[in-house]
């Protein structure tokens, strides 16, 4: 499989869930694994410890499984530009009718979040040169396959969070946005708490978690992260969630998020006008639930993967993309 870096696709969504939301997805998965499969959690943490990266050293310390959740964004402009388009899949939502033929200015992503997740998971399950997901660019991070394996897990943790944010799986296309609204990034809102567009409003879980946590966690920061995660899980128990958290198909995840965009995200939203209180309340509930679903699916994904790691013969000094 090859992932190309396509210039047209560079104009896409940015971060999902801000930093805090990503850390909560990872914390929910961490708590599940710690309670139900501590051996798999320990294996994942050992893999994560293999990466020798200045960014990882800066942001990760005692709680790597959670702290690494922001790595894919942190290194995007420090050697990781090749994976910029892997954070989203701009599935077109023609809310006023039409098709790709009607709106030729809209260019669907050639390579996206679903392809990236599938490729990374397949490679981690069987890390060999024959199925290594590479790009056609050469902006790689140096290191052997063990470091690539470690980075691949970081990307999977992050992208699992990304794909559950509805506007990372959608681009509305109509007469106002003939080239697409870039996952709501082009739908501007009056600035509030660092949020100035519709995409960022959903990133922030309707202003609940705007901003970024201080990493690595202090003891109080780790406690706050845990309390928030526990509160979300209690508020959104599996018994009340319709989505199948055992479904580990990334395309299903994207389709679920896209359905939310169609049913809810754009309803009653007008550019440059504040979101209504009812919209914020409903959006907050849905976005919180998506974080909980993502956490459960990430834990189930970790449990499903063969993380035995690369063989000694594979771990040679080469330049890998992760």
N, C-alpha and C positions, 0 to 999 in steps of 0.2 A: 504494500500500500504506500502511496506517496501523498503527502500533504503539500500543496503548493502555496506559496505566499502570493496572494493575488492582490494587486494594488487597489482594485475597486472595492474589495472586501474590507480594506483597512478602515473605511468610513463606517464603523459599526458601533455597537453598544460598548460601554466601558465596563466598570466593575459591577458586580451583582451583590446585593445585600450589604453594601458598604463593607467594612471589615468586620464589624460586630456580628452581622448575620452569618457570615462564613464561619466565624469562630463558634457560633451557636450550633450550626449544622454539625461541625466536627465534634463539639462537646457532647451533643446528644448521642452521636455514634460512639464516642469514647466511653460514655457512661454505660451504654448498652453492652459494649464489648467487655468492659471491665466486670460487669455483673454476670454476663452469660458465657463469655469466651475469652478469658484473660490471656490464654496462650496465644491466640491470634492477635490480640492487642500487643502483646510483648514482641511478637514477630514483626508486626508493622512498625513498632517503635525502633527496633533494631535496624530495619531497612532504612528508616528515615535518618538514623544517626550516621549513615554512610556518606552523606553529602557534605563535601568540603566546599562551602560557599560563603562568601562574606555576608550575603543577605541572610542566609540561614543562621549564621553565627550572631548576627545583629538582633534578629527577632525571635529566635528559638532558644530555649534553655531547658527548663525542667518539665515542660509539658508539650513536647514536640508534636504529638499527634494533632493537638488542637492548634498550637501556635503556627504550625506550617500551613494552615488553611488559607492564609493570605499570600503565600509565596508566589503563586502564579501571577498575581497582579504586581507584587513587589519587584519581580525581576523582568517584567515585560519590557522595560526600556533599559535593561542592563544585561543584554545578551539573549533575552527571551522574546524578541520581537516576532520571531517566526511563529509563535503560538498566539498571536494577538486575536486572530479570527476564530480560534478554537473555543472562545468563551461564550459563544452564542450561536444560535441557528435562527436566522431571520426568515421564518416561514411567513409567506405573504398572507395578510388578512385583507381581502377585498371587501371592505364593509359597505361599499356603495355599488358592488357588483364589478364585473370585469374579470380580466385574466392577465397573464403575463404578456399576451399579445396586445392587450388594450393599453398596458403600461410598460412600454419597452425600456423606459428609463430605470425601472427597477431591475437590479441585477442580483439574483439569488446568490448566496454564498456558494463558492465552489467547494470549499472545505469548511467544516463547522464543528460545533460542540459534539454532536452525535457521532460523527466520524472519528473525532479525536478520542472520545471516551472508548468507543469500540476498539480502536487501534491500540490504545494504551493498555486496556484490559487484556486484550489478546496477547500483546507482547509480554506483559508481566506474567501471564499464565504460562508462557513458553518463550523465554527470552533468548532468541537466537537471531543471527544476522538475517535469516531468510524471511522473518516476519517483522523486522524492525521498522516501525513507522517513521519515515524520514520526510523532510521537506526538500524542495528543490533549491532552497537557499543554503548558504554556507555560514550563517550567523550562529554557529554552534557554541555550546558550552563545553570546554575541554574536560576530559576524564574518561575513565574506563566504564564498563557496562554496570558495575556496582553503583557508581554515582548516577548513571542514567536510570537505573532501576529505582533508586531513592527519589530522584526527581519525578519520575513517572507517577509514583504513588502520591506525591504532593499535588501533581496536576489533577489526578483522579479525585482526590479529596476536594479540591477547589471546584473543578468542573461539575461535580455532582451537585454542589450548591448552586452554581450558575444556572444549570438547566431547569431548576425548579422555580426560578424567578420568572413569572409569566412573560415579561418583556425582554427576556433573553431568548425566548423561543418564538418571538412574533415581530413582524414589522407591518404596520398598517399601510396599505397602499390604496390611494384614492385620488380624486382630482386635486385635493389640497396637498397631498404628499405623493406625487407621481413616481418619485424615486424611492418611496418608503419613508416612514417616520423614524427610522433607525431605532426601533424598539422603544419608541416614546421619547427618545432624546431630543427630538425636534418639536415636541409638544411642550412649549414653555409655560411655566407657572410663576406666579409671584413668589419671589424668594422668601423662604422661611426655614430657619434652622439649617442652613447650608444646602437646602433642596431648591432647585429652580426649574425642574422639568418633570414630566410624568414618570420617566424611567427612574429618576432618583427618588421620587416619592415611593415607588414600590421597593427600590433598593433599601430604603430606610424603614420599611414596614409601616408606611404611613406615619413617618416622623417619630416612630418609637425608638429606632436604633440608628439614627443618623450619626455620622462620624466614625472614628476609628479607635479601637482600644489601644492602650499602650502595651507594646510587646518588647521583650518577653514579659509575661505576667508577673506582677508582684503577688504576694500571698493574698492580699485583699482583692486584686484584680481577678485572680483565679477563683476566689470565692464568689465574686460577683458574677462571673461567667457561669459558674456552676448553678448558682441560684436562679439565674435567668433561664438557663436550659431546663432546669427542673420545673420551673413555673410553666414554661411552654408545653412541656410533656404532660403535666397535670391538667392544663387547660384544654389540650387537644389529645385526649386518649385515643388509642387505636380503635376502641369500640365505637367511636364517633367519626372515624375517618373512612370515607368511602373508597379512597384509592388503595390499591393493592401494593403494600410496601414490600412484598416479596417478589414483585415483578422487577427484574433487573435489566430490562431492555431500555437503553437510553432513549430510543425513539418513542417508547411509550411515555417516558418522563416528559419529553418535549411535547408530545401530543396532549398530555394532561395539562401542561402549562399553557399551551396554545388555546385550549378550550376555555380556560379561565380568561384569557385575553378577549376572546370572542363574546363570552357571556357577561363579563363584568368590567374589565379594565378600562374600556373606552366609554362606558355608559355615562352620559351626562357630563363628560369632560369637555371643557371649552378652553382653547388656548388662551393664556394670559389671564385666566380667571381662577380664583381659589377653589380648591376642591370642597365640596359640601361636607358637612359634619357626618351625614349618613354615609356618603361615599368613603370617607376616612375610616369610619367604624367598620364597615363591611370589608374594605380592603385590608385593614389591619388584621381582622380575623383570618381572612384567606391567606395573607402573606405569612402570618405566624404558623398556620397549619402547613403551608408549603415547606417551611423550615423544619418542622417536626417530621414531615414525610421524608424530606431529604436526609435527615439524620438517621431515620430507621433504614432507609434504602442503602445509605453508605455503610452502616454496620452490616447489613445483610450482604452487601457486595464484598466487603472485606472477608466475611466468613466464607464466601463462595469461591474466592480466588486461591489459586495455587501460588503461594508466595515463598516457594522454596529458594528462590533467588537464582542468579546466573551460576553456571558451572565455572570452575577455575579456568577451563580452556576458553570460555567466552569472555572472561574478564581481562581483556588485554588493553593496553594503553592505546586508546583511540579517541577520536573526537566524536561525541554523540550530541544529539540535538537537545536532550533534556537537561 
